[in-house]
Structures are given as C-alpha cells and as structure tokens.
Amino acid sequence: MSYLRFDKALMNNLEEALPREILRTNKSGSYHCSTIVGCNTRKYHGLLVIPVPNLDDENHVLLSSLDETVIQHGAEFNLGLHKYNGNHFSPNGHKYIREFECDKIPATTYRVGGVILRKEIVFVHHEDRVLLRYTLVDAHSPTLLRFRPFLAFRSVREYTHENYQASRDYQEIENGIKTCMYHGYPELYMQLNKKNEFHFQPDWYRGIEYPKEQERGYDFNEDLYVPGYFEVEIKKGESIVFSAGTSPFKNTRTMKSTFQFEVDDRTPRDTYYHSLKNAAHQFHNVHGDEHYILAGYPWFKCRARDLFISLPGLTLAVNEQDQFEDVMKTAEKALRQFISGEPVTYKIYEMDHPDILLWAVWTLQQYAKETSKAHCRKKYGALLVDMINFILERKHNNLFLHDNGLLFANGTERAVTWMNSSSNGKPVIPRTGYIVEVNALWYNALRFVADMEREGGNTAFADKLDAQADVTGVSFVEVFRNEYGYLFDYVDGYMMDWSVRPNMIFTVAFDYSPLNAQQKKQVLDICTKELLTAKGIRTLSPKSGGYNPYYVGPQTQRDFAYHQGTAWPWLMGFYMEAYLRIFRMSGVSFVERQLIGMEDEMQTHCIGTLSELYDGNPPFIGRGAVSFAMNVAEMLRILKLLNKFNM
C-alpha cells in the first residue's frame, strides 16, 4: 500500500479532498499544481505553469487543466471537475474516483461502470513539459477517450476573461496540434503517442471560480478557453500518453519510454524521509550554469536568506554534496558581486539584507561539519574571510559594527529580518537596532572563521576574530539577557522589546554561543513553555501583547498575523538542535515525538511536503505557500542529526 494514498470515501468528499493539493516541478521553475481531485482552487494552480522570461519575472499558466471523458456505447462520462458560481461543481468527475495514490508519481484510478481507468502524471525534468499516462485497466466493450484542454495563457497573478484578442488559430502537428493565444507567449504543443482526431470546437468556459483566492480577499473568477477536443480509441490493457509542452515531441512513439524514464528517475514517497527528500528536490531551479533554490511554491522566487538557511538541509542532509557545491557556485558569484559593491546580476533577491552574509557563513559551517574544516577552508575559505572583513570594515550600508562589538541594523522603515511582513509599506514588526539572531549569528561566525583560520595557520587573523568575539560575547549577554531568563528580541537605545519571540533560540542552537549552560537552559525552557507547538515554533508567545495565531482573511489581516503567533516548522529545526545540545541522548525520545507530529502533515494541505506556516493554536492548520523550502530543509537536517545520535 502506498504511503500517500486516499480512498474513495475521502476523494468523493470535496470538503476533505479540496484542501489537499499536489505539486510537481521540473527543477527549472515550471510546475504542475492542483488539488488531488483535479479541481483548481487557486489562480496559481495549473497543469502546465512555466516562467516566460521575455514577458516578465512571473510564472504563467498555459494549460489550466485537461478534462477527460470516457465514452462507451455513445454514453459519455466526464471525469473533470470545476467550481462555478453558487458553490456549483461540474461535471463532478470526482464521483468516479476509486482511489488516489502518490508513490513516485501521482496516480488516480477511476471506475465508470465496467471501465477502470488509471491516470498518472509526471513533469519532465528541466523541460517545460507535462506528461499524462492513461491505462485502461479493464473494459468490456469498445472505449473512446476524449481530452478537452482548458487554456489560460496568463500570469499566475492575473486572470483571463473572454476576449476577441485571443487567437483561435492552431496548426496540426504529429498526433496533435500547436496553438498560442497571445503574442509573446511560447506555442503550446499538445500531442498523443498514437493517431487521434482533433475536433476544432472553440468556446469559452465562463465563471470558473477559485475559492482559495476568495478566502484571501482577492478576485476569484475567470473564463478559460477550450479550442476543441481530442478523441482516441483505447483498448483494454493499453496505455496512452498525452503531452503538453512548449516544444514538440519529434517522434511521438518515444513518449511512452520518456514517461517511464521519468518515473524511474523519481524518489519513491514511501516513508516520511523519502517524502521530504522528494519535496527537497522540487526547490532546485537550474538555468544553464546557474543553480538556485526557490523559497517555496507556488509564488516564491529565490530569496537569499531562504537559500542559505535551507541549502544544508536540502542537499547535505540527503547526501547530495555535489548539489550543495553547485548551488554555492551561483551563490558565491552573487555574494562577491554584493561585497564588491556591484549590482547583483543573479536572480537571488534581498541580498542586501543585513543578516544575509551571516547566514551564508552558517551555511558553510554546516558544509565544514559534513566534510571537514580543511576541505571547507580550501573551497570557501577566501569567501568566508572576505565576508567577515566586509562586516569588520563597516562596508555594509545597513549593518554597523559598534564599539561594544554588536551589530546594529535599521529596520524602522523596511523589514530587514526574516520577520518581514509589511503593511502600507512599513514593517508590521519594526525589528531595529541590536537584533538578537543577527548578533547570535555574528558571534557564531567570528568563532567559526577564527577556528578555521587558526587550523590553516593564519593565527594572527584568528586571534583578531577571537578578540572581537570576546567583546561581542560580553556585550551580547549584557544587552539581550533580562532578569526573567530570556532574551530581548531587539534593543534600540532605551527601547527593549520584551515580547517572547523565537529568535533567541538560535543562540542556543548554534555551535558557538555567548551564553553559558545555565543561560541556554533558561532560554530553551521559555521557548518550550510558551512557543512550542505540534507543528512548529510560535512567532510570539500567547502571553505577549498582540498575539494573533490565525493566518486567515484578507491580505492586511494576514499581514498582521504573519509573525504574531503563527507557528513555523523551520524554527522547530533549530529548537530541536538546541534541545539535543542541552539534553544529549536523554533528549532524543522527545525530539522523535516532535518529528512524528510533523509527519502527519504529509497527508494534508500539499501532500508529501510542508506548508509555509501553521496556525499557532489547535488544530494547527497549514497556511500560506503549499510547499516551503526552509521547513522541508530543517526537518531533513534534524532527521540526519537525530540519526547520528541513534547510531
């Protein structure tokens, strides 16, 4: 039995099925995303969603969906599903679903009378092409399949509506057609692996609704263009492959072998670990010689902080050192452009945020632990020294090294940390001045690079860094630690933020900390009592003012809840690392129980991966992006750390 499997009872119940989504990517920015019953509920959903660089920096939905119809003895059974006005769903194809499973690839089994049809979907790696394989498992009479494509040709941030500018032109190609609705878009090639008939019957399907957008307070309906339909005969035991892509299949007879090759190349999602590993691969985004990590799906791009926090978990934790190094080739070029004062020409956004260089040091620290300090120094030693000197020489325009050894950043006008929600152009949480995790990162970076350089024979520079760390460490305790045993989130002059927030946990989790053992234990205890949930660490204690645990409602309402009590799984990774540092072997069983709680999420929201954030109160519902890189990465990193304890 598949690890990710849903039976007929759940699939026929839209209240249970519609909140569950499925994501497939090509590792180059394109993706397929929908619900497990094939009903699109977001404007970001689509069967073929691709970047179109010559238009803009967004993804675009070319093929929204594909309705299948089974025809026997003239009777038609439509397997599609769309939502229309008045909570009306049509044509209710989910009623024919017998089961859905997702091992290597998503597979849906339909039963219509005596017909059993199995549909499987695969996204071709590094190619803008989705393949669907239909296998007629059983049938007692001649059977026809009809495929009706719903086209959008629009940005994921917009909608399409019936208009006279859309081109209806198409050309026949081998076993299919090619068409393009608007100038500037690539042509869409739709083909089958065997001879079929295309019936030109252009029409607009009007008023299709996306309830997830309605929940978020946005416009939520559009019209989709259907150019006609394909019809093909299928025999019992036969498999037919449908291809939709931005280039033609030159030989459609190879479609079956291509499909099987892609299936064989996938990681089975038969365990919690394998599901996370499969999800980890989906964040890779390769374009030529450039290799990025996308922050999440379906709307995030490559953000510098997310890249460096997630990179160790997405690569080293699954024993893919070569992938780490390949991503770092691109990241190092971008880092060097930044510290040289040049415009960053690589598509890594927010490189100028004050904590980015420090997270980059932490990332390379994880690489050193996985390989060796000597190997890391040989490969990245010069970069580490240059980044530290950039900060020491006060060259960053929003990271100021003060005489007390602490780093100061201005966050009043612009959000400068991972708590980055804004409203009306202003940070919801104006974290400014001495920020706790920035200075924890700074102390850790100084000690780590000092040890690296001393081991390499550069004693003078190592002594300089250690002397700086001594000053920083004393000031850190004096400035951040309060009489209640936890750490201020930020301190700006006489302004001290007494809110209990999770950013202090990094000081306990990092290899080098200015806190002593007793102080670490006090910080961990506060986080455990006030911030720990079954799905992550809260961004604010329920005892602190402004606590808002529910990320729901219109955009403004969600902006004010984003970091005011919601729980984030990636923070739990650092929390569990801190817990193991303090309790060692006696903490293993506790950490294992926490991970079991996260495993439940493999069956909900976007199956096989982790959502961006969760409500801070029960039942801890997943919200935001359907798949989030830092969350997946930190669960994988802790699983590997836990495995070392159990060896």
C-alpha positions in Angstrom: 0.0 0.0 0.0 1.3 3.5 -0.9 2.4 5.8 1.9 0.4 8.6 0.4 -2.9 7.0 -0.5 -6.5 8.3 -0.3 -9.6 6.0 -0.7 -12.9 6.5 -2.5 -14.6 7.9 0.6 -12.2 10.8 1.0 -11.9 11.5 -2.7 -15.7 11.7 -3.1 -16.0 14.1 -0.2 -14.9 17.5 -1.5 -14.8 19.0 1.9 -11.9 16.6 2.6 -10.4 16.4 -0.8 -10.2 20.0 -2.0 -7.9 21.2 0.8 -5.3 18.6 -0.2 -3.1 19.7 -3.1 -0.4 18.0 -5.2 2.8 19.7 -6.6 5.2 18.5 -9.3 8.1 20.6 -10.6 10.7 20.3 -13.4 13.6 21.7 -11.3 13.8 24.7 -13.6 11.0 26.8 -12.3 8.0 25.2 -14.0 5.4 23.2 -12.1 2.1 21.4 -12.1 -0.1 22.1 -9.0 -3.8 21.3 -8.3 -5.9 19.5 -5.8 -5.9 15.7 -5.6 -9.3 15.6 -7.3 -8.0 17.8 -10.2 -10.2 20.9 -9.3 -8.1 24.1 -9.4 -8.8 26.2 -6.3 -6.1 28.8 -6.7 -5.1 31.1 -9.6 -1.7 29.6 -9.2 -3.0 26.2 -10.0 -2.4 24.7 -13.4 -1.4 21.6 -15.3 1.4 23.4 -17.1 2.8 26.6 -15.3 6.0 28.0 -16.7 8.2 31.1 -16.5 8.1 33.3 -19.6 11.3 35.4 -19.2 10.7 37.6 -22.3 7.4 38.8 -20.7 8.2 39.3 -17.1 9.6 37.7 -13.9 6.5 35.7 -13.1 5.2 32.2 -13.8 2.4 31.8 -16.4 -0.5 29.3 -16.6 -0.6 27.9 -20.2 -2.7 24.8 -19.7 -5.0 25.2 -16.8 -6.5 21.7 -16.8 -7.4 18.8 -19.0 -10.9 17.2 -18.8 -11.1 13.5 -19.7 -14.3 11.9 -20.9 -14.9 8.1 -21.1 -17.2 7.1 -23.9 -18.9 3.7 -24.3 -21.9 2.9 -26.5 -22.4 6.6 -27.0 -22.7 7.3 -23.3 -20.3 10.0 -22.0 -18.8 10.1 -18.5 -16.8 13.3 -17.9 -14.0 12.9 -15.3 -13.3 16.7 -15.0 -14.2 19.0 -12.0 -14.5 22.8 -11.9 -16.1 25.1 -9.4 -18.6 27.7 -10.7 -20.8 30.4 -9.1 -23.1 29.4 -6.2 -20.9 26.6 -4.9 -21.8 24.6 -8.0 -19.3 21.9 -9.1 -19.3 20.4 -12.6 -19.0 17.9 -14.1 -18.4 16.1 -10.8 -15.8 13.7 -12.1 -14.5 13.1 -8.6 -17.5 10.8 -8.0 -15.9 8.2 -10.3 -12.5 8.2 -8.4 -11.9 4.9 -6.7 -8.5 5.9 -5.2 -5.6 8.3 -5.4 -2.0 7.5 -4.5 1.3 9.2 -4.8 4.3 7.0 -4.7 6.8 8.0 -7.3 4.2 10.0 -9.2 0.5 11.0 -8.7 -1.9 8.3 -9.9 -5.7 8.4 -9.9 -7.9 5.4 -10.5 -11.4 6.0 -11.9 -14.2 3.5 -12.2 -17.1 4.1 -14.6 -19.4 1.1 -14.7 -17.2 -1.7 -16.1 -14.4 0.7 -17.1 -11.4 1.1 -14.8 -9.0 3.8 -16.0 -5.8 4.8 -14.3 -4.3 8.3 -14.8 -0.7 9.1 -13.9 1.1 12.5 -14.2 4.8 13.3 -14.5 6.7 16.5 -15.1 9.8 16.1 -17.3 12.9 17.4 -15.5 14.4 20.6 -16.9 11.8 20.7 -19.7 8.6 22.7 -19.9 6.5 19.5 -20.5 3.9 17.6 -18.5 3.0 14.0 -19.5 -0.2 12.2 -18.6 -0.4 8.4 -19.0 -3.8 6.8 -19.2 -4.1 3.0 -18.8 -7.3 1.2 -19.5 -7.1 -1.4 -16.7 -10.5 -3.0 -17.5 -13.3 -2.6 -20.0 -15.9 -4.9 -21.5 -16.7 -3.0 -24.8 -15.0 -0.6 -27.2 -13.9 2.6 -25.4 -13.1 6.1 -26.6 -11.2 8.8 -24.6 -11.9 12.5 -25.1 -9.5 15.1 -23.9 -10.6 18.7 -23.6 -7.8 21.2 -22.8 -8.6 24.4 -20.8 -6.2 27.2 -21.8 -5.3 30.3 -19.8 -2.1 31.9 -21.2 -1.9 34.4 -18.4 0.3 35.3 -15.4 -0.3 33.5 -12.1 -1.1 36.9 -10.6 -3.8 37.7 -13.1 -6.9 36.2 -14.7 -8.1 35.7 -18.2 -11.6 36.5 -19.5 -13.4 36.0 -22.7 -12.0 38.5 -25.3 -11.6 39.0 -29.0 -7.8 39.3 -28.9 -7.2 35.7 -28.1 -6.1 33.8 -31.1 -8.1 30.8 -32.1 -5.5 29.7 -34.7 -3.9 26.3 -34.5 -1.8 24.0 -36.6 -1.9 20.3 -36.8 1.4 18.5 -36.0 2.2 14.8 -35.5 -0.6 13.3 -33.5 -1.7 16.7 -32.1 -1.8 20.5 -32.5 0.1 23.6 -31.6 -1.5 26.9 -30.6 -0.8 30.2 -28.9 -3.4 32.5 -27.6 -1.3 35.8 -27.3 1.7 37.3 -28.8 4.9 36.9 -26.7 3.9 33.6 -25.3 5.5 30.3 -26.5 3.4 27.9 -28.5 1.7 25.1 -26.7 2.2 21.7 -28.2 -0.4 19.1 -27.3 0.2 15.6 -28.7 -0.7 11.9 -28.0 1.5 8.9 -28.7 -0.9 7.5 -31.2 -3.2 8.6 -34.0 -6.2 10.6 -32.9 -8.7 13.1 -34.1 -8.8 16.7 -33.1 -12.2 18.4 -33.3 -12.0 22.2 -33.6 -14.8 23.4 -31.3 -13.7 26.8 -29.8 -15.6 28.0 -26.8 -15.1 29.9 -23.5 -16.0 28.3 -20.2 -17.1 31.2 -18.2 -17.2 32.0 -14.5 -14.8 29.4 -13.2 -14.0 30.2 -9.5 -11.0 29.7 -7.2 -12.2 29.5 -3.6 -8.7 29.9 -2.1 -8.4 33.3 -3.7 -11.9 34.2 -2.4 -10.8 33.2 1.1 -7.8 35.6 0.7 -9.9 38.5 -0.2 -8.9 38.6 -3.9 -10.8 38.4 -7.2 -11.6 34.8 -7.7 -13.2 34.0 -11.1 -12.1 33.8 -14.7 -13.0 32.4 -18.1 -11.0 29.7 -19.8 -10.6 29.0 -23.5 -11.2 25.5 -24.9 -10.1 25.2 -28.6 -11.8 21.8 -29.1 -11.1 18.2 -28.1 -9.0 15.2 -29.0 -10.6 11.7 -29.4 -8.7 8.5 -29.4 -9.6 4.8 -29.1 -8.1 2.8 -26.3 -8.1 -1.0 -25.7 -8.1 -3.0 -22.5 -4.6 -3.1 -21.1 -3.4 -0.3 -23.4 -1.6 2.9 -22.2 -1.9 6.2 -24.0 0.3 9.2 -23.2 -0.7 12.9 -23.6 2.0 15.5 -23.8 1.7 19.3 -23.2 4.8 21.4 -23.6 6.5 24.3 -25.2 8.3 22.2 -27.8 7.1 19.3 -29.9 7.7 15.6 -29.5 9.6 15.0 -32.7 8.8 11.3 -32.5 5.6 10.6 -30.6 6.3 6.9 -30.5 9.0 7.7 -27.8 6.5 9.3 -25.4 5.9 6.0 -23.5 9.6 5.4 -23.0 10.1 9.0 -21.9 7.3 8.8 -19.4 8.8 5.6 -17.9 12.3 7.0 -17.8 11.0 10.0 -15.8 9.1 7.7 -13.4 12.2 5.5 -12.8 14.2 8.7 -12.0 11.9 9.6 -9.1 12.4 9.0 -5.4 9.5 6.9 -4.1 7.4 8.6 -1.4 7.0 5.5 0.7 8.3 7.0 4.0 8.4 10.3 5.8 12.0 10.7 4.9 11.6 9.9 1.3 8.6 12.3 1.0 10.7 15.1 2.4 13.6 14.2 0.1 11.3 14.2 -2.9 10.0 17.6 -1.8 13.6 18.9 -1.3 14.4 18.1 -5.0 11.5 20.3 -6.1 13.0 23.5 -4.9 16.0 23.2 -7.2 15.9 25.7 -10.1 18.6 25.2 -12.7 19.0 27.6 -15.7 22.1 26.8 -17.7 25.1 27.3 -15.4 23.1 28.9 -12.7 21.6 26.9 -9.9 19.1 28.4 -7.4 16.9 27.3 -4.6 13.3 28.6 -4.8 12.0 29.7 -1.4 8.6 27.9 -1.9 5.7 27.1 -4.2 3.7 28.4 -5.8 4.7 32.0 -5.7 8.1 32.4 -4.1 11.3 33.1 -6.0 14.9 32.6 -4.9 15.4 34.7 -1.8 18.9 35.0 -0.3 18.1 34.2 3.3 15.9 31.3 2.4 18.6 29.9 0.1 21.3 29.9 2.8 19.1 28.6 5.6 17.6 25.8 3.5 20.6 24.7 1.5 22.3 22.4 4.0 19.0 20.5 4.7 18.0 20.3 1.1 21.4 18.9 0.0 23.8 17.8 2.7 21.1 16.1 4.8 20.2 13.9 1.8 23.9 13.2 1.0 24.0 15.4 -2.1 27.2 17.3 -1.5 27.6 17.9 -5.3 24.3 19.8 -5.3 25.4 22.0 -2.4 28.5 22.9 -4.2 26.7 23.6 -7.5 24.2 26.0 -5.8 27.1 27.7 -4.0 28.8 28.3 -7.3 26.0 30.6 -8.2 25.5 32.0 -4.7 29.2 32.8 -4.3 29.2 34.8 -7.5 26.2 36.8 -6.2 27.9 37.3 -2.8 31.1 38.5 -4.4 29.1 41.0 -6.5 27.5 42.3 -3.4 30.6 42.7 -1.3 32.4 44.3 -4.2 29.7 47.0 -4.5 28.5 45.8 -7.9 24.9 45.2 -8.9 23.8 41.6 -8.2 23.0 40.2 -11.7 22.0 36.8 -10.4 18.3 36.1 -9.6 18.9 35.9 -5.8 16.7 38.5 -4.2 17.2 40.5 -1.0 20.9 40.1 -1.0 21.3 43.4 0.8 19.5 42.4 4.0 21.8 42.7 7.0 21.8 39.1 8.1 22.4 37.5 4.7 26.2 37.3 4.9 26.0 35.8 8.4 23.5 33.1 7.2 25.9 32.4 4.4 28.7 31.8 6.9 26.4 29.5 8.9 25.6 27.6 5.7 29.3 27.0 5.0 29.8 26.0 8.6 27.3 23.1 8.0 29.4 22.2 5.0 32.5 22.1 7.1 30.8 19.8 9.6 29.7 17.5 6.8 33.1 17.4 5.1 35.9 18.8 7.2 37.2 22.3 8.1 40.2 21.7 5.9 38.1 20.9 2.9 35.8 23.8 3.6 38.7 26.2 4.0 40.2 25.0 0.7 37.0 25.5 -1.2 35.4 28.5 0.6 38.0 29.9 3.0 38.7 33.0 0.9 34.9 33.8 0.7 34.5 33.4 4.4 37.4 35.8 5.2 36.1 38.3 2.7 32.6 38.3 4.1 33.9 38.7 7.7 36.2 41.5 6.7 33.4 43.2 4.8 31.5 43.5 8.1 34.5 44.3 10.2 35.4 47.1 7.8 31.9 48.5 8.1 31.2 48.4 4.4 27.6 47.2 4.7 25.1 50.0 4.3 22.8 48.7 6.9 25.0 46.6 9.3 27.0 48.8 11.6 29.7 47.3 13.9 29.6 49.3 17.2 32.4 49.7 19.7 30.7 47.2 22.0 31.1 44.5 19.4 27.4 44.3 18.5 25.9 44.8 15.0 23.3 47.4 14.6 20.7 47.4 11.7 18.0 50.0 10.9 14.6 48.2 10.5 12.2 51.0 11.1 11.4 51.9 7.5 11.9 48.5 5.9 11.7 44.9 7.2 15.3 43.6 7.4 15.0 40.2 9.0 13.0 37.0 8.2 10.1 38.6 10.1 9.4 40.6 7.0 5.6 41.3 6.9 4.7 44.9 5.9 1.6 47.0 5.8 1.3 50.2 3.9 5.0 50.0 3.1 6.0 49.8 6.8 7.2 46.8 8.8 4.5 45.2 10.9 7.2 44.3 13.4 9.9 47.1 13.2 12.8 45.0 14.5 15.6 47.5 14.6 18.8 48.3 16.4 20.6 45.3 18.0 18.6 42.3 16.7 19.1 39.1 18.7 19.6 36.5 15.9 21.8 38.9 13.9 24.2 39.2 16.8 24.0 35.5 17.6 25.0 34.8 14.0 27.8 37.3 14.3 29.3 35.7 17.4 29.0 32.3 15.8 30.6 33.5 12.6 33.5 35.1 14.4 34.3 32.0 16.4 33.9 29.6 13.4 36.1 31.5 11.0 38.7 32.1 13.7 38.9 28.3 14.3 39.1 27.7 10.5 41.9 30.2 10.0 43.8 29.1 13.1 43.7 25.5 11.8 45.0 26.8 8.5 47.9 28.6 10.1 46.6 32.1 9.9 47.0 32.6 13.7 47.1 36.4 13.6 43.8 36.8 11.9 42.2 34.1 14.1 43.4 35.9 17.2 41.9 39.1 15.9 38.5 37.5 15.3 38.6 35.8 18.8 39.3 39.1 20.4 36.4 40.6 18.6 34.2 37.7 19.7 35.2 38.2 23.3 33.9 41.8 23.2 30.8 40.8 21.3 30.0 37.9 23.7 30.2 40.1 26.8 28.0 42.8 25.3 25.5 40.3 24.0 24.7 39.0 27.5 24.6 42.5 28.9 22.3 43.9 26.2 19.9 41.0 25.4 19.5 38.9 28.6 16.9 40.1 31.0 16.0 39.2 34.6 13.4 36.7 33.6 16.0 34.5 31.9 15.0 35.0 28.2 16.5 37.3 25.6 15.1 40.6 24.3 14.1 40.2 20.6 15.8 43.5 19.7 17.2 46.5 21.6 17.3 50.0 20.1 18.7 52.5 22.6 16.4 52.6 25.6 13.8 50.6 23.6 13.8 46.9 24.5 11.3 44.5 23.0 10.1 42.3 25.9 8.0 40.2 23.6 8.7 36.5 23.9 9.8 35.5 20.4 11.6 32.5 18.9 14.7 34.3 17.6 16.5 33.8 20.8 16.6 30.0 20.2 19.4 30.4 17.6 21.7 31.5 20.4 21.3 28.0 21.9 21.3 26.1 18.6 24.5 27.5 17.1 27.8 25.8 17.6 29.3 28.9 19.3 27.2 30.9 21.8 27.9 33.7 24.2 25.6 32.2 26.7 26.7 29.7 29.4 25.0 26.4 30.0 22.5 27.7 32.6 21.6 30.7 30.4 21.0 28.4 27.4 18.7 26.1 29.5 16.6 29.1 30.6 16.1 30.3 27.1 15.2 26.8 26.0 12.7 26.4 28.9 10.9 29.6 27.9 10.7 28.6 24.3 9.3 25.2 25.4 6.7 26.6 27.7 5.4 29.5 25.5 6.4 28.9 21.9 6.5 25.2 21.2 3.5 23.7 19.3 3.0 20.4 17.5 3.6 22.0 14.1 6.4 24.4 14.8 7.6 27.3 17.0 5.3 30.2 17.5 6.5 33.6 16.4 5.0 35.2 19.5 4.0 33.9 22.9 0.3 33.9 23.8 1.3 35.8 26.9 2.7 38.7 24.8 0.6 41.6 23.6 -0.8 41.4 20.0 -0.9 37.6 19.9 -2.7 36.5 16.7 -2.4 32.8 15.9 -4.7 32.6 12.9 -3.3 33.4 9.4 -6.7 33.9 7.7 -8.8 36.6 6.0 -7.9 39.4 3.6 -4.2 40.4 2.9 -4.0 43.1 5.6 -5.4 40.9 8.2 -2.9 38.2 7.3 0.0 40.6 7.2 -0.7 41.5 10.9 -0.9 37.8 11.8 2.1 36.6 9.8 4.6 36.8 12.7 2.3 37.5 15.6 1.7 33.9 16.8 1.7 31.7 13.8 4.0 28.6 14.0 6.8 27.8 11.6 8.3 24.3 11.3 11.8 25.5 10.2 12.2 27.2 13.6 11.5 23.8 15.2 14.6 22.5 13.5 16.8 24.9 15.4 14.8 24.4 18.6 15.3 20.6 18.3 19.0 21.1 17.7 19.2 23.3 20.8 17.3 20.7 22.7 19.7 18.0 21.7 22.7 20.2 22.6 21.4 20.5 26.1 19.9 17.1 26.9 22.0 15.0 24.5 20.9 11.3 24.4 18.2 11.9 27.0 16.5 14.4 24.6 16.3 12.0 21.7 12.9 10.5 22.5 11.4 14.0 22.9 12.7 15.1 19.5 11.4 11.9 17.9 8.0 12.6 19.3 8.0 16.1 17.8 9.0 14.8 14.4 6.2 12.3 14.5 3.8 15.2 14.9 5.2 16.8 11.7 4.8 13.5 9.8 1.0 13.9 10.0 1.4 16.8 7.6 2.5 14.5 4.8 -1.2 13.6 4.3 -2.7 17.2 4.5 -2.5 20.5 2.6 0.1 19.8 -0.1 0.7 16.1 0.3 4.3 14.9 0.8 5.6 18.3 1.8 5.2 21.1 4.4 3.3 24.3 4.2 4.8 27.7 4.9 3.3 28.2 8.3 0.6 26.9 10.7 -1.9 28.5 12.9 -0.4 28.9 16.4 -3.5 27.4 18.1 -5.1 24.0 17.6 -5.8 22.3 15.2 -2.7 24.0 13.7 -4.0 24.3 10.1 -1.4 24.7 7.4 -1.4 28.1 5.7 0.5 30.2 3.1 2.6 28.7 0.4 1.8 25.0 -0.1 5.5 23.9 0.0 8.2 25.8 1.8 11.9 25.2 1.4 13.2 26.1 4.9 10.6 23.9 6.5 11.4 20.8 4.5 15.2 21.5 4.8 15.2 21.8 8.6 13.1 18.6 9.1 15.7 16.8 6.9 18.6 18.3 8.8 17.2 17.3 12.2 16.4 13.8 10.9 20.1 13.4 10.0 21.3 14.9 13.3 19.0 12.5 15.1 20.3 9.6 13.2 23.8 10.4 14.4 22.6 10.2 18.0 21.0 6.8 17.3 24.0 5.3 15.6 
